[in-house]
Amino acid sequence: MGKNATPTVTVIMPSYNVAPYIEGSVKSVIAQTFPDWELLIIDDCSKDDSYEIACSLAKSDARIRVLKNGKNSGVSKTRNFGISQAKGKYIALLDSDDQWCEEKLEKQLALLKKEKAQICYTSYAMHSDKGEQVHNDYIVPASTDYKKMLLTNVIGCSTVVLPADIAKKHPFDETYYHEDYVLWLDLMREGCKAVGCTEVLVKYCVRSDSRSAQKVSSAKKRWQIYRRHLKLNIFKSSYYMMRYAIAGLRKYAKK
C-alpha cells in the first residue's frame, strides 16, 4: 500500500538497542486490520543493528518512515520528536519490543468515537523476551480518571491512542522517569476522558534490563511525581505509595 500524505494514525516507535525485537514490533503494525497508518521509527543512536533493521523494514512498506536522533536523547525526547513529525489525526504509541494484536487500532478508534473520549488504552499480556507468558494478563477497567489513576496506573504506554492535536500540545515531560504516567495524570486533570478496551490487544515484553524492571528506583521516581509534580502532602503521598505497592504486587503476580 502506498504512503498516505494524511494518514488517520501515526504510530510512534522509539528505538534503542532493540535488534532482537524491533522486527516483530514493526510486523505487528503492518498486520493491523486498520490499514490507514504511518509508522515513525525514531532511532536514538543505537549501538547495535536496530537502525539498519528499521531501514530495511521501511523499504518493504511505504507507510514506514525511519528517523534518527543526532545524539542519544532518551525515550521521552525521542517520543516528543516523533510526535512533532507526525502527520496523522491520531497518535498511537508502541515501544519497539512490544507487539500489537491485529485488530488493536480498529477497535480502539471505534471505541474513541463511540465514547467521545480523548484517550483509549487496552488490556495486555506480559511475556518474557523469549515469548513465554510470565504474569497474568493485565485486564484494565472500562474507564479511569484522575483520582483513580492516583491509586493505580492502568494505562500501558504501548496500548494508548489519542488525538494528535492533544499529543502535540502536551509533550512528555522529559524530567520524569514515569513520563507517560505524568502525562496521563495531567491530561485527565484537564478533563480528558479515558476509556479502556478490556480485551487483551497488546503483548508487553518484560525484559530484565528494562526500566520497568528496576522496582526500587521506579518506586522512588513515583514518590517524586506525587510530591514534586502533583504537590501532594506527605500523608496523601504515603497513601498513594502504599496503593502503588499493592497494585504492583497484584500486577506482577506469577502466572
Disulfide bonds with the S-S distance in Angstrom:
none
